[in-house]
Amino acid sequence: MGVSWIKYEKDKESFKLPEVLGFDVVKLKNLEDADKKIEELVKNDCRTIIISNDVAGYSEDIIKKYNKDPNVKIVISFDKDIL
């Protein structure tokens, strides 16, 4: 598994393009589950995880944990219009 996107279920604007193209876009019902979902994706060999700004607010500890890990990249997408 290469790249995954994570966004809040009620966020209808973020990651529209990857979703339409059939990529793995995870929609969280509860933002407090962000850390668990990131851990799960990493355990399943996901090496790049792009998260929406909403999700980033709930996963600060996880982002810091993987900040120096050369095998996992966590990217925060601040602008909903980017992807």
N, C-alpha and C positions, 0 to 999 in steps of 0.2 A: 504494500500500500504506500503510495507516494505522498499525496497532498490531500488534506481534508480542511474543510471550512466549518466553523462553528458560529451559529448566530442564535439569537433569541427567537422563539417561535412567533412572536407577535411582530417581529421586525420584517416587514414586507419589502424593504428596499435593498438591504444588503445581499450581496452575492447572487444576484439574479442571473447573471451570465453563466457562472459555473453550474448553477442549478439547472438551467435550460439545456446546457450541454451534457447533462447527465453525470456530473462529478459528485463526489461525496460531500454533500452539504448537510451537516447535522443541525437539527433545530431543537433547541433546549426548551422544554416546557417550564423549567424552573432554573433560573440563572445560578442558583446556589449549587447546582449540579455540575458547574463548569469544570471544577478541578477533577472530579471523578471521570468525566468524559475525556478530558485531556489525558489523564493517566491511562485510560482504556485504549485510546488511540495510539499512544506511545508503546504500550504493551503489544499492540497488534502491528508493530513495525511502521507506523506512520511517522515519517521523518520531517514533514513540514505541515504545520497547523496554522491556519490563518483564522483569526478570531475577530469578531466585530467589536467595536468599542464598548458596546453594552456588556458583552461577555467579559471583556478585559477587566472591567471594574470588579468582577466577582472572582477573578482567578489570579490575583496579584502574586500569591505565594508560589503557585505553579510556574508562572512566567519567570520569577526569580530563580527557581530551582533549575530550569532548563536554559537559563541565559548563557551559561558557560559550557553547556553540553554541545560538543561539535557534531553530534549525530542527530540532534533534534533542533529544529528552528520553529519558534513561535513568533508569528508576525501579527501585529495589531493593525487592522484596517480602520483608520479613523474616519474616512470619508465614505459614505454609503454609495456615492456615485462612481467610485473607482472600479468596483467589480460588481 
